[in-house]
Amino acid sequence: MPAATNLGQAKDCLSASVTQFGGVATIDEMLAVEIIFDKAAADGMASTTTTDTLVWMNPYTVPVYLQSAEAVATGAAITASDADFATITFRTRDGVGGASAAALTIVTNLAGGNWTQNQRKAITTQTIANLAVPVGGQITFSIAKGGSGVVVPVSKFVIRAFKGE
């Protein structure tokens, strides 16, 4: 049997066995993957962009599905602006040379809101069709700028994902 089918069967069996400990939610937590990316330096200038930078490669024998993400600006706050903003995107790649696809995006415009230093900011824009990271696939990080841009400070990003079938 393929590994993905075995994972599903194991999850079903274990869920029934641990009902008193939370059942499916407990098993889902066991299959959770936390991907952490540290943006170690602030942008050199407001207009500085970042091309696709490798964040993570899927080492598992099953696909991984991105579920949610958060950002914490640890170096400074970001004031939201519709005139000068940054678009931060996590993309998935198939690992065999295909194009990257936007999966999770946050924009520092008024709709995206201010970033307060050292406070969590949910990354809520998801492209459902692109949340899967296949076996050997990758996640990349990029920053594009609108208007004159804005300096994206030192930040930590946490992506929550789960092993799937």
DSSP file (Angstrom, degrees, kcal/mol; ACC not computed):
  #  RESIDUE AA STRUCTURE BP1 BP2  ACC     N-H-->O    O-->H-N    N-H-->O    O-->H-N    TCO  KAPPA ALPHA  PHI   PSI    X-CA   Y-CA   Z-CA
    1    1 A M              0   0    0      0, 0.0     5,-0.0     0, 0.0     0, 0.0   0.000 360.0 360.0 360.0 145.6    0.0    0.0    0.0
    2    2 A P     >  -     0   0    0      0, 0.0     4,-1.9     0, 0.0     3,-0.4  -0.313 360.0-114.2 -65.1 154.2    1.2    3.6   -0.6
    3    3 A A  H  > S+     0   0    0      1,-0.2     4,-2.3     2,-0.2     5,-0.2   0.858 114.1  58.6 -58.3 -37.8    2.4    5.5    2.4
    4    4 A A  H  > S+     0   0    0      1,-0.2     4,-1.9    57,-0.2    -1,-0.2   0.901 106.0  48.0 -62.8 -40.6   -0.4    8.0    2.2
    5    5 A T  H  > S+     0   0    0     -3,-0.4     4,-2.3     1,-0.2    -1,-0.2   0.904 110.6  52.1 -65.2 -41.1   -3.1    5.2    2.5
    6    6 A N  H  X S+     0   0    0     -4,-1.9     4,-2.7     1,-0.2    -2,-0.2   0.888 107.1  53.3 -61.6 -38.7   -1.2    3.8    5.5
    7    7 A L  H  X S+     0   0    0     -4,-2.3     4,-2.5     2,-0.2    -1,-0.2   0.925 109.4  48.0 -62.3 -45.6   -1.2    7.2    7.1
    8    8 A G  H  X S+     0   0    0     -4,-1.9     4,-2.2     2,-0.2    -2,-0.2   0.909 113.4  47.0 -62.6 -43.1   -4.9    7.5    6.8
    9    9 A Q  H  X S+     0   0    0     -4,-2.3     4,-2.4     2,-0.2    -2,-0.2   0.909 112.2  49.9 -65.8 -41.9   -5.6    4.1    8.1
   10   10 A A  H  X S+     0   0    0     -4,-2.7     4,-2.9     1,-0.2     5,-0.3   0.911 110.1  51.4 -62.9 -41.7   -3.2    4.6   11.1
   11   11 A K  H  X S+     0   0    0     -4,-2.5     4,-2.5     1,-0.2    -2,-0.2   0.923 110.3  48.7 -61.3 -44.7   -4.9    7.9   11.8
   12   12 A D  H  X S+     0   0    0     -4,-2.2     4,-1.6     2,-0.2    -2,-0.2   0.928 114.3  45.3 -61.1 -45.8   -8.3    6.2   11.9
   13   13 A C  H  X S+     0   0    0     -4,-2.4     4,-1.5     1,-0.2    -2,-0.2   0.931 115.6  45.7 -64.4 -46.9   -7.1    3.4   14.2
   14   14 A L  H  X S+     0   0    0     -4,-2.9     4,-1.7     1,-0.2    -1,-0.2   0.877 107.6  57.8 -66.3 -37.4   -5.3    5.7   16.5
   15   15 A S  H  < S+     0   0    0     -4,-2.5    -1,-0.2    -5,-0.3    -2,-0.2   0.910 107.5  47.7 -59.9 -42.0   -8.3    8.2   16.7
   16   16 A A  H >< S+     0   0    0     -4,-1.6     3,-0.7     1,-0.2    -1,-0.2   0.851 111.9  51.5 -66.2 -33.3  -10.5    5.4   17.9
   17   17 A S  H 3< S+     0   0    0     -4,-1.5     3,-0.3     1,-0.2    -1,-0.2   0.765 112.8  42.9 -75.7 -26.4   -7.9    4.4   20.5
   18   18 A V  T ><> +     0   0    0     -4,-1.7     5,-2.4    -3,-0.2     3,-1.9   0.006  69.7 126.3-112.3  28.7   -7.4    7.8   22.0
   19   19 A T  G X 5S+     0   0    0     -3,-0.7     3,-1.5     1,-0.3    -1,-0.2   0.886  74.8  54.4 -53.1 -42.5  -11.0    9.0   22.2
   20   20 A Q  G 3 5S+     0   0    0      1,-0.3    -1,-0.3    -3,-0.3    -2,-0.1   0.658 108.4  51.1 -68.6 -14.1  -10.6    9.8   25.9
   21   21 A F  G < 5S-     0   0    0     -3,-1.9    -1,-0.3     0, 0.0    -2,-0.2   0.211 138.8 -71.1-107.6  13.7   -7.6   11.9   25.1
   22   22 A G  T X 5 -     0   0    0     -3,-1.5     3,-1.3    -4,-0.2     4,-0.3   0.351  60.3-142.9 116.4  -5.7   -9.2   14.1   22.4
   23   23 A G  T >><S+     0   0    0     -5,-2.4     4,-1.7     1,-0.3     3,-0.6  -0.225  78.4   8.4  57.7-128.3   -9.6   11.6   19.5
   24   24 A V  H 3> S+     0   0    0      1,-0.3     4,-3.1     2,-0.2    -1,-0.3   0.854 128.1  57.9 -58.0 -40.0   -9.0   13.1   16.1
   25   25 A A  H <> S+     0   0    0     -3,-1.3     4,-1.9     1,-0.2    -1,-0.3   0.883 106.2  50.3 -60.6 -36.9   -7.8   16.4   17.4
   26   26 A T  H <> S+     0   0    0     -3,-0.6     4,-1.5    -4,-0.3    -1,-0.2   0.918 112.6  45.5 -66.2 -43.7   -5.0   14.6   19.3
   27   27 A I  H  X S+     0   0    0     -4,-1.7     4,-1.5     1,-0.2    -2,-0.2   0.904 109.9  54.7 -67.2 -41.3   -4.0   12.7   16.2
   28   28 A D  H  < S+     0   0    0     -4,-3.1     4,-0.4     1,-0.2     3,-0.3   0.899 106.1  52.5 -58.3 -39.9   -4.1   15.8   14.1
   29   29 A E  H >< S+     0   0    0     -4,-1.9     3,-0.9     1,-0.2    -1,-0.2   0.864 106.1  54.0 -64.0 -35.3   -1.7   17.5   16.6
   30   30 A M  H 3< S+     0   0    0     -4,-1.5    -1,-0.2     1,-0.2    -2,-0.2   0.813 110.7  46.3 -67.3 -29.0    0.7   14.5   16.2
   31   31 A L  T 3< S+     0   0    0     -4,-1.5   132,-2.3    -3,-0.3    -1,-0.2   0.407  89.4 117.7 -93.0   1.5    0.6   15.1   12.4
   32   32 A A  E <   -A  162   0A   0     -3,-0.9     2,-0.4    -4,-0.4   130,-0.3  -0.370  48.0-159.0 -71.8 148.5    1.1   18.8   12.7
   33   33 A V  E     -A  161   0A   0    128,-2.9   128,-2.8    -2,-0.1     2,-0.6  -0.998   2.3-156.0-127.9 129.7    4.3   20.4   11.2
   34   34 A E  E     -A  160   0A   0     -2,-0.4     2,-0.6   126,-0.2   126,-0.2  -0.940   7.6-166.3-109.3 123.2    5.5   23.8   12.4
   35   35 A I  E     -A  159   0A   0    124,-2.9   124,-3.1    -2,-0.6     2,-0.5  -0.939   5.7-166.3-112.5 119.7    7.7   25.7    9.8
   36   36 A I  E     -A  158   0A   0     -2,-0.6     2,-0.4   122,-0.2   122,-0.2  -0.904   6.4-175.0-112.5 131.8    9.6   28.7   11.2
   37   37 A F  E     -A  157   0A   0    120,-2.8   120,-2.9    -2,-0.5     2,-0.6  -0.991   9.3-157.1-126.6 125.2   11.3   31.3    9.1
   38   38 A D  E     -A  156   0A   0     -2,-0.4     2,-1.1   118,-0.2   118,-0.2  -0.896   8.7-152.9-102.5 119.6   13.4   34.1   10.5
   39   39 A K  E     -A  155   0A   0    116,-3.0   116,-1.6    -2,-0.6    -2,-0.0  -0.810  19.7-169.3 -85.8 101.1   13.8   37.2    8.4
   40   40 A A        +     0   0    0     -2,-1.1     2,-0.4   114,-0.2    -1,-0.2   0.609  58.2  37.4 -77.7 -15.1   17.1   38.0   10.0
   41   41 A A  S    S-     0   0    0    112,-0.2   114,-0.1    -3,-0.1     3,-0.1  -0.990  79.2-115.2-139.5 146.1   17.6   41.6    8.7
   42   42 A A        -     0   0    0     -2,-0.4   109,-0.1     1,-0.1    -2,-0.0  -0.403  51.9 -85.4 -69.4 154.1   15.4   44.6    7.9
   43   43 A D        -     0   0    0    109,-1.8    -1,-0.1     1,-0.1     3,-0.1  -0.335  34.4-128.0 -57.6 142.8   15.1   45.6    4.3
   44   44 A G  S    S+     0   0    0      1,-0.1     2,-0.3    -3,-0.1    -1,-0.1   0.860  87.5   0.4 -63.2 -36.6   18.0   47.9    3.3
   45   45 A M  S >  S-     0   0    0    105,-0.1     3,-1.5   107,-0.0   107,-0.2  -0.931  80.8-100.7-145.4 166.3   15.5   50.5    2.0
   46   46 A A  T 3  S+     0   0    0     -2,-0.3   104,-1.0     1,-0.3    -2,-0.0   0.818 123.2  50.6 -59.5 -30.6   11.8   50.9    1.7
   47   47 A S  T 3  S+     0   0    0    102,-0.2    -1,-0.3    98,-0.1     2,-0.2   0.506  81.3 120.6 -87.5  -4.4   12.0   49.9   -2.0
   48   48 A T    <   -     0   0    0     -3,-1.5     2,-0.2    96,-0.1   102,-0.2  -0.429  44.9-165.8 -66.6 126.4   14.1   46.7   -1.3
   49   49 A T        -     0   0    0     -2,-0.2     2,-0.4    96,-0.1    95,-0.2  -0.645  12.4-138.3-105.6 167.3   12.4   43.6   -2.6
   50   50 A T  E     -E  143   0B   0     93,-2.3    93,-2.1    -2,-0.2     3,-0.1  -0.988  13.8-144.9-128.3 121.9   13.2   39.9   -1.8
   51   51 A T  E     -     0   0B   0     -2,-0.4    90,-0.2    91,-0.2    93,-0.0  -0.343  54.3 -54.7 -77.8 166.6   13.1   37.3   -4.6
   52   52 A D  E     -     0   0B   0     88,-0.1     2,-0.4    90,-0.1    90,-0.2  -0.160  62.8-170.1 -46.1 120.0   11.9   33.8   -3.8
   53   53 A T  E     -E  141   0B   0     88,-2.1    88,-2.0    -3,-0.1     2,-0.1  -0.971  27.3-111.1-118.8 129.1   14.0   32.5   -0.9
   54   54 A L  E     +E  140   0B   0     -2,-0.4    86,-0.2    86,-0.2     3,-0.1  -0.390  40.6 166.5 -63.4 128.7   13.9   28.9    0.1
   55   55 A V  E     -     0   0B   0     84,-3.1     2,-0.3     1,-0.4    85,-0.2   0.746  61.0  -7.9-107.2 -42.4   12.3   28.4    3.5
   56   56 A W  E     -E  139   0B   0     83,-1.5    83,-2.4   -21,-0.1     2,-0.4  -0.994  49.4-146.9-161.2 147.1   11.6   24.7    3.8
   57   57 A M  E     -E  138   0B   0     -2,-0.3    81,-0.2    81,-0.2    80,-0.1  -0.973  31.9-116.2-119.3 138.6   11.6   21.4    1.8
   58   58 A N        +     0   0    0     79,-3.0    78,-1.6    -2,-0.4    79,-0.0  -0.625  33.4 176.3 -75.4 109.0    9.1   18.6    2.4
   59   59 A P        +     0   0    0      0, 0.0    -1,-0.2     0, 0.0    76,-0.1   0.476  47.4 100.7 -90.9  -1.9   11.2   15.7    3.7
   60   60 A Y  S    S-     0   0    0      2,-0.2    76,-0.3     1,-0.1     4,-0.1  -0.296  78.5-124.1 -85.4 166.8    8.2   13.4    4.3
   61   61 A T  S    S+     0   0    0     74,-0.1   -57,-0.2     2,-0.1   -58,-0.1   0.274  95.4  55.5 -91.2   9.8    6.8   10.6    2.2
   62   62 A V  S    S-     0   0    0    -59,-0.1    -2,-0.2    72,-0.1   103,-0.1  -0.932  96.6 -91.6-134.5 158.1    3.4   12.3    2.1
   63   63 A P        -     0   0    0      0, 0.0   101,-2.8     0, 0.0     2,-0.4  -0.298  34.2-139.9 -65.0 157.0    2.2   15.8    1.0
   64   64 A V  E     -CB 133 163A   0     69,-2.3    69,-3.3    99,-0.2     2,-0.5  -0.970  10.7-149.9-118.7 137.3    2.1   18.6    3.6
   65   65 A Y  E     -CB 132 162A   0     97,-2.8    97,-1.8    -2,-0.4     2,-0.2  -0.931  14.2-128.9-113.3 125.5   -0.8   21.1    3.6
   66   66 A L  E     + B   0 161A   0     65,-2.7    95,-0.3    -2,-0.5     3,-0.1  -0.527  30.5 172.8 -70.9 134.6   -0.4   24.7    4.8
   67   67 A Q  E     -     0   0A   0     93,-3.2     2,-0.3     1,-0.4    94,-0.2   0.789  54.9 -21.6-113.3 -46.6   -3.1   25.5    7.3
   68   68 A S  E     - B   0 160A   0     92,-1.7    92,-3.0     2,-0.0    -1,-0.4  -0.966  53.2-156.7-159.5 168.0   -2.3   28.9    8.8
   69   69 A A  E     -DB 123 159A   0     54,-0.5    54,-2.8    -2,-0.3     2,-0.3  -0.994   2.0-165.2-153.7 155.1    0.5   31.4    9.4
   70   70 A E  E     -DB 122 158A   0     88,-2.2    88,-2.5    -2,-0.3     2,-0.4  -0.965   7.0-152.4-138.7 155.7    1.5   34.2   11.6
   71   71 A A  E     -DB 121 157A   0     50,-2.5    50,-2.3    -2,-0.3     2,-0.4  -0.955   3.0-166.3-126.2 147.4    4.1   37.0   11.5
   72   72 A V  E     -DB 120 156A   0     84,-2.4    84,-2.4    -2,-0.4     2,-1.0  -0.954  14.5-147.7-133.4 115.9    5.8   38.8   14.4
   73   73 A A  E     + B   0 155A   0     46,-0.5    45,-2.5    43,-0.4    46,-0.3  -0.726  25.2 170.5 -80.4 105.0    7.7   42.0   13.5
   74   74 A T        +     0   0    0     80,-1.2    81,-0.2    -2,-1.0    -1,-0.2   0.715  69.3  51.9 -91.2 -21.8   10.5   41.8   16.2
   75   75 A G  S    S-     0   0    0     79,-2.4     2,-0.3     1,-0.3    -1,-0.1   0.817 123.4 -31.8 -86.1 -31.8   12.7   44.6   14.8
   76   76 A A        -     0   0    0     78,-0.4    -1,-0.3    40,-0.1    42,-0.2  -0.964  66.8 -87.5-173.8 168.4   10.1   47.4   14.5
   77   77 A A        -     0   0    0     -2,-0.3     2,-0.4    40,-0.1    39,-0.2  -0.403  31.5-137.2 -82.9 166.5    6.4   48.1   13.8
   78   78 A I  B     -I  115   0C   0     37,-2.1    37,-2.9    -2,-0.1     2,-0.5  -0.997   9.7-143.9-126.4 126.5    5.0   48.6   10.3
   79   79 A T        -     0   0    0     -2,-0.4    35,-0.1    35,-0.2    31,-0.1  -0.796  26.2-119.8 -90.0 125.2    2.4   51.4    9.7
   80   80 A A        +     0   0    0     -2,-0.5     2,-0.3    29,-0.1    29,-0.3  -0.320  39.3 170.1 -64.9 143.2   -0.2   50.4    7.2
   81   81 A S        -     0   0    0     27,-1.7    27,-0.0    32,-0.1    30,-0.0  -0.955  36.0-154.9-156.1 134.6   -0.4   52.4    4.0
   82   82 A D  S    S+     0   0    0     -2,-0.3     3,-0.2    27,-0.2    27,-0.1   0.652 100.9  50.2 -80.3 -15.5   -2.3   52.1    0.7
   83   83 A A  S    S+     0   0    0      1,-0.3     2,-0.5    64,-0.0    66,-0.3   0.880 121.6  23.5 -88.2 -42.8    0.3   54.3   -1.0
   84   84 A D  S    S+     0   0    0     63,-0.2    -1,-0.3    64,-0.1     2,-0.3  -0.960  85.1 137.6-131.1 111.8    3.5   52.6    0.2
   85   85 A F  E     -F  146   0B   0     61,-1.7    61,-2.6    -2,-0.5     2,-0.4  -0.907  42.4-124.1-149.7 170.7    3.3   49.0    1.2
   86   86 A A  E     -F  145   0B   0     -2,-0.3    22,-2.5    59,-0.2     2,-0.6  -0.943  11.6-150.7-121.1 145.1    4.9   45.5    1.0
   87   87 A T  E     -FG 144 107B   0     57,-2.9    57,-2.4    -2,-0.4     2,-0.5  -0.968  14.8-164.1-115.4 114.2    3.3   42.3   -0.2
   88   88 A I  E     -FG 143 106B   0     18,-3.0    18,-2.3    -2,-0.6     2,-0.4  -0.865  12.0-176.4-102.8 126.4    4.8   39.3    1.6
   89   89 A T  E     -FG 142 105B   0     53,-2.5    53,-2.0    -2,-0.5     2,-0.5  -0.979  23.1-157.5-131.9 133.6    4.1   35.9    0.0
   90   90 A F  E     -FG 141 104B   0     14,-3.0    13,-2.6    -2,-0.4    14,-2.0  -0.947  25.9-167.2-102.3 126.8    4.9   32.3    0.9
   91   91 A R  E     -FG 140 102B   0     49,-2.2    49,-2.5    -2,-0.5     2,-0.4  -0.811  14.6-136.2-115.1 153.1    4.8   30.2   -2.3
   92   92 A T  E     -FG 139 101B   0      9,-2.5     9,-2.1    -2,-0.3     2,-0.3  -0.849  17.0-165.3-104.9 147.3    4.8   26.5   -2.8
   93   93 A R  E     -F  138   0B   0     45,-2.4    45,-1.5    -2,-0.4     7,-0.1  -0.952  24.3-132.0-128.9 149.6    6.9   24.7   -5.4
   94   94 A D        -     0   0    0      5,-0.3     5,-0.1    -2,-0.3    43,-0.1   0.618  36.6-126.4 -80.2 -10.9    6.6   21.2   -6.7
   95   95 A G  S    S+     0   0    0      3,-0.2    -1,-0.1    43,-0.1    42,-0.1   0.462  93.0  82.5  82.8   0.0   10.3   20.3   -6.3
   96   96 A V  S    S-     0   0    0      0, 0.0    41,-0.1     0, 0.0    -1,-0.0   0.024 118.1 -79.6-125.7  27.2   10.7   19.2   -9.9
   97   97 A G  S    S+     0   0    0      1,-0.3     3,-0.1     2,-0.0     2,-0.0   0.455  83.7 139.1  96.1   0.9   11.3   22.6  -11.6
   98   98 A G        -     0   0    0      1,-0.1    -1,-0.3     0, 0.0    -3,-0.2  -0.261  60.4 -85.0 -73.9 167.0    7.7   23.8  -11.9
   99   99 A A        -     0   0    0      1,-0.1    -5,-0.3    -6,-0.1    -1,-0.1  -0.281  45.4-106.7 -68.5 155.1    6.7   27.4  -11.3
  100  100 A S        -     0   0    0     -7,-0.1     2,-0.4    -3,-0.1    -7,-0.2  -0.472  30.0-150.7 -79.1 157.2    6.0   28.6   -7.8
  101  101 A A  E     -G   92   0B   0     -9,-2.1    -9,-2.5    29,-0.1     2,-0.1  -0.997  20.9-112.0-133.9 130.3    2.4   29.3   -6.7
  102  102 A A  E     +G   91   0B   0     -2,-0.4   -11,-0.2   -11,-0.2    28,-0.2  -0.396  43.1 161.1 -62.1 127.4    1.3   31.9   -4.1
  103  103 A A  E     +     0   0B   0    -13,-2.6    24,-2.3     1,-0.4     2,-0.4   0.748  63.7  21.3-114.0 -48.1   -0.1   30.1   -1.1
  104  104 A L  E     +GH  90 126B   0    -14,-2.0   -14,-3.0    22,-0.2    -1,-0.4  -0.991  68.5 177.0-129.7 132.4   -0.1   32.6    1.8
  105  105 A T  E     -GH  89 125B   0     20,-2.4    20,-1.1    -2,-0.4     2,-0.4  -0.993  12.5-178.1-139.6 142.0    0.0   36.4    1.5
  106  106 A I  E     -G   88   0B   0    -18,-2.3   -18,-3.0    -2,-0.4     2,-0.4  -0.997  11.3-158.9-136.8 139.2   -0.1   39.4    3.7
  107  107 A V  E     -G   87   0B   0     -2,-0.4   -20,-0.2   -20,-0.2   -27,-0.0  -0.936  18.2-140.4-119.3 138.8   -0.1   43.0    2.6
  108  108 A T        +     0   0    0    -22,-2.5   -27,-1.7    -2,-0.4   -24,-0.1  -0.042  66.8 115.5 -89.1  34.0    1.0   46.0    4.8
  109  109 A N  S  > S-     0   0    0    -29,-0.3     4,-1.7   -23,-0.2     3,-0.2  -0.265  88.4 -86.3 -89.4-176.5   -1.8   48.2    3.3
  110  110 A L  T  4 S+     0   0    0      1,-0.2     4,-0.1     2,-0.2   -30,-0.1   0.872 129.4  53.6 -62.3 -37.4   -4.8   49.6    5.3
  111  111 A A  T  4 S+     0   0    0      1,-0.2    -1,-0.2     2,-0.1    -3,-0.1   0.874 111.0  46.9 -64.2 -35.9   -6.8   46.4    4.7
  112  112 A G  T  4 S-     0   0    0     -3,-0.2    -1,-0.2     1,-0.1    -2,-0.2   0.753 107.8-146.1 -77.0 -25.1   -3.9   44.4    6.2
  113  113 A G     <  -     0   0    0     -4,-1.7   -32,-0.1     2,-0.1    -1,-0.1   0.050  25.5 -46.2  84.7 166.9   -3.6   46.7    9.1
  114  114 A N        -     0   0    0    -34,-0.1     2,-0.6    -4,-0.1   -35,-0.2  -0.297  46.9-133.0 -67.5 153.5   -0.6   47.9   11.2
  115  115 A W  B     -I   78   0C   0    -37,-2.9   -37,-2.1    -7,-0.1     2,-0.4  -0.964  17.8-152.1-107.8 120.9    2.0   45.6   12.5
  116  116 A T    >   -     0   0    0     -2,-0.6     3,-1.8   -39,-0.2   -43,-0.4  -0.794  30.5-100.6 -93.0 133.7    2.8   46.2   16.2
  117  117 A Q  T 3  S+     0   0    0     -2,-0.4   -43,-0.2     1,-0.3   -40,-0.1  -0.259 102.5   4.3 -56.0 133.7    6.3   45.2   17.3
  118  118 A N  T 3  S+     0   0    0    -45,-2.5     2,-0.4     1,-0.2    -1,-0.3   0.685 104.3 114.4  63.9  23.7    6.4   41.9   19.1
  119  119 A Q  S <  S-     0   0    0     -3,-1.8   -46,-0.5   -46,-0.3    -1,-0.2  -0.972  71.4-106.9-122.7 142.4    2.7   41.1   18.5
  120  120 A R  E     -D   72   0A   0     -2,-0.4     2,-0.4   -48,-0.1   -48,-0.2  -0.350  29.1-166.0 -67.4 141.0    1.4   38.3   16.4
  121  121 A K  E     -D   71   0A   0    -50,-2.3   -50,-2.5    -2,-0.1     2,-0.1  -0.978  18.4-131.4-129.9 116.4   -0.2   39.2   13.1
  122  122 A A  E     -D   70   0A   0     -2,-0.4     2,-0.9   -52,-0.2   -52,-0.3  -0.412   6.3-141.5 -69.1 139.6   -2.3   36.5   11.3
  123  123 A I  E     +D   69   0A   0    -54,-2.8   -54,-0.5     1,-0.1   -17,-0.1  -0.888  33.1 166.7 -98.9 102.6   -1.6   35.9    7.6
  124  124 A T        +     0   0    0     -2,-0.9     2,-0.8   -19,-0.1    -1,-0.1   0.623  38.2  95.9-102.3 -15.0   -5.1   35.3    6.5
  125  125 A T  E     +H  105   0B   0    -20,-1.1   -20,-2.4     2,-0.0     2,-0.4  -0.693  52.4 173.5 -83.7 114.7   -5.1   35.5    2.7
  126  126 A Q  E     -H  104   0B   0     -2,-0.8     2,-0.8   -22,-0.2   -22,-0.2  -0.940  33.0-147.5-122.1 141.8   -4.8   31.9    1.4
  127  127 A T    >   -     0   0    0    -24,-2.3     3,-2.4    -2,-0.4     4,-0.2  -0.892  18.5-159.6-104.9  99.1   -4.9   30.5   -2.1
  128  128 A I  G >  S+     0   0    0     -2,-0.8     3,-1.5     1,-0.3     4,-0.2   0.825  85.2  58.4 -51.5 -42.6   -6.6   27.2   -1.4
  129  129 A A  G 3  S+     0   0    0      1,-0.3    -1,-0.3     2,-0.1     3,-0.2   0.678 108.9  46.9 -64.0 -16.3   -5.4   25.5   -4.6
  130  130 A N  G <  S+     0   0    0     -3,-2.4    -1,-0.3   -28,-0.2    -2,-0.2   0.219  80.2  96.7-112.8  14.9   -1.8   26.2   -3.7
  131  131 A L    <   +     0   0    0     -3,-1.5   -65,-2.7    -4,-0.2     2,-0.3   0.619  61.1  96.0 -82.3 -12.0   -1.6   25.1   -0.1
  132  132 A A  E     -C   65   0A   0     -3,-0.2   -67,-0.2   -67,-0.2   -40,-0.0  -0.629  54.2-164.5 -83.6 134.3   -0.2   21.6   -0.9
  133  133 A V  E     -C   64   0A   0    -69,-3.3   -69,-2.3    -2,-0.3     3,-0.1  -0.947  21.3-145.8-113.4 106.3    3.5   21.0   -0.7
  134  134 A P    >   -     0   0    0      0, 0.0     3,-3.1     0, 0.0   -76,-0.3  -0.124  38.5 -67.5 -69.0 168.3    4.2   17.7   -2.5
  135  135 A V  T 3  S+     0   0    0      1,-0.3   -74,-0.1   -74,-0.1     3,-0.1  -0.353 129.7  11.2 -52.8 126.7    6.8   15.2   -1.5
  136  136 A G  T 3  S+     0   0    0    -78,-1.6    -1,-0.3   -76,-0.3   -75,-0.1   0.382 103.1 131.9  80.3  -4.8   10.1   16.9   -2.2
  137  137 A G    <   -     0   0    0     -3,-3.1   -79,-3.0   -80,-0.1     2,-0.3  -0.158  43.7-139.8 -74.2 173.2    8.3   20.2   -2.7
  138  138 A Q  E     -EF  57  93B   0    -45,-1.5   -45,-2.4   -81,-0.2     2,-0.4  -0.868   9.6-137.3-133.8 164.0    9.4   23.5   -1.2
  139  139 A I  E     -EF  56  92B   0    -83,-2.4   -84,-3.1    -2,-0.3   -83,-1.5  -0.987  26.2-170.6-117.9 133.7    8.1   26.7    0.4
  140  140 A T  E     -EF  54  91B   0    -49,-2.5   -49,-2.2    -2,-0.4     2,-0.4  -0.831  12.1-141.9-122.3 164.2    9.6   30.0   -0.6
  141  141 A F  E     +EF  53  90B   0    -88,-2.0   -88,-2.1    -2,-0.3     2,-0.3  -0.965  22.7 169.1-125.6 137.0    9.4   33.6    0.8
  142  142 A S  E     - F   0  89B   0    -53,-2.0   -53,-2.5    -2,-0.4     2,-0.4  -0.987  20.8-151.6-146.4 158.4    9.3   36.8   -1.2
  143  143 A I  E     -EF  50  88B   0    -93,-2.1   -93,-2.3    -2,-0.3     2,-0.3  -0.990  12.5-176.4-131.9 124.2    8.6   40.5   -0.7
  144  144 A A  E     - F   0  87B   0    -57,-2.4   -57,-2.9    -2,-0.4     2,-0.4  -0.808  17.4-138.2-110.3 158.8    7.2   42.8   -3.4
  145  145 A K  E     - F   0  86B   0     -2,-0.3     2,-0.3   -59,-0.2   -59,-0.2  -0.926   8.7-158.5-123.7 145.5    6.7   46.5   -2.9
  146  146 A G  E >   - F   0  85B   0    -61,-2.6     3,-1.9    -2,-0.4   -61,-1.7  -0.919  68.1 -12.9-117.2 147.3    4.0   48.9   -4.0
  147  147 A G  T 3  S-     0   0    0     -2,-0.3   -63,-0.2     1,-0.3     3,-0.1  -0.450 135.2 -24.8  62.9-134.1    4.4   52.7   -4.3
  148  148 A S  T 3  S-     0   0    0      1,-0.3    -1,-0.3   -65,-0.2   -64,-0.1   0.503 100.0-133.9 -85.8  -5.0    7.7   53.6   -2.6
  149  149 A G    <   -     0   0    0     -3,-1.9     2,-0.3   -66,-0.3    -1,-0.3  -0.239  10.8-106.2  83.8-175.0    7.5   50.5   -0.5
  150  150 A V        -     0   0    0   -104,-1.0     2,-0.5   -65,-0.2  -105,-0.1  -0.978  29.8-101.4-151.9 146.7    8.1   50.1    3.2
  151  151 A V        -     0   0    0     -2,-0.3  -105,-0.1  -107,-0.1   -65,-0.1  -0.612  29.2-149.2 -73.8 122.6   10.9   48.6    5.3
  152  152 A V        -     0   0    0     -2,-0.5  -109,-1.8  -107,-0.2     3,-0.1  -0.857  24.1-144.3 -90.2 118.4    9.9   45.1    6.5
  153  153 A P        -     0   0    0      0, 0.0  -112,-0.2     0, 0.0   -79,-0.1  -0.052  36.5 -59.2 -77.0 178.7   11.8   44.8    9.7
  154  154 A V  S    S+     0   0    0   -114,-0.2   -79,-2.4   -81,-0.1   -80,-1.2  -0.403  75.2 171.4 -52.5 130.8   13.5   41.7   11.3
  155  155 A S  E     -AB  39  73A   0   -116,-1.6  -116,-3.0   -82,-0.3     2,-0.4  -0.960  34.5-137.6-147.7 159.5   10.5   39.3   11.7
  156  156 A K  E     -AB  38  72A   0    -84,-2.4   -84,-2.4    -2,-0.3     2,-0.4  -0.983  17.9-164.5-121.0 135.5    9.6   35.8   12.5
  157  157 A F  E     -AB  37  71A   0   -120,-2.9  -120,-2.8    -2,-0.4     2,-0.5  -0.970   1.5-166.7-121.0 134.8    7.1   33.8   10.5
  158  158 A V  E     -AB  36  70A   0    -88,-2.5   -88,-2.2    -2,-0.4     2,-0.5  -0.983   1.8-167.5-124.5 122.9    5.4   30.6   11.7
  159  159 A I  E     -AB  35  69A   0   -124,-3.1  -124,-2.9    -2,-0.5     2,-0.5  -0.931   8.8-152.4-109.5 129.8    3.5   28.4    9.3
  160  160 A R  E     +AB  34  68A   0    -92,-3.0   -93,-3.2    -2,-0.5   -92,-1.7  -0.884  27.4 159.7-101.9 130.5    1.3   25.7   10.7
  161  161 A A  E     -AB  33  66A   0   -128,-2.8  -128,-2.9    -2,-0.5     2,-0.3  -0.839  25.3-140.5-139.0 173.8    0.8   22.7    8.4
  162  162 A F  E     -AB  32  65A   0    -97,-1.8   -97,-2.8    -2,-0.3     2,-0.3  -0.997  23.5-110.1-142.5 149.4   -0.2   19.1    8.6
  163  163 A K  E     + B   0  64A   0   -132,-2.3   -99,-0.2    -2,-0.3     2,-0.2  -0.596  49.5 174.1 -74.4 135.0    0.9   15.8    7.0
  164  164 A G              0   0    0   -101,-2.8  -157,-0.1    -2,-0.3    -1,-0.1  -0.427 360.0 360.0-127.3-160.8   -1.8   14.6    4.7
  165  165 A E              0   0    0     -2,-0.2  -161,-0.1  -103,-0.1  -101,-0.1   0.325 360.0 360.0-122.4 360.0   -2.7   12.1    2.1
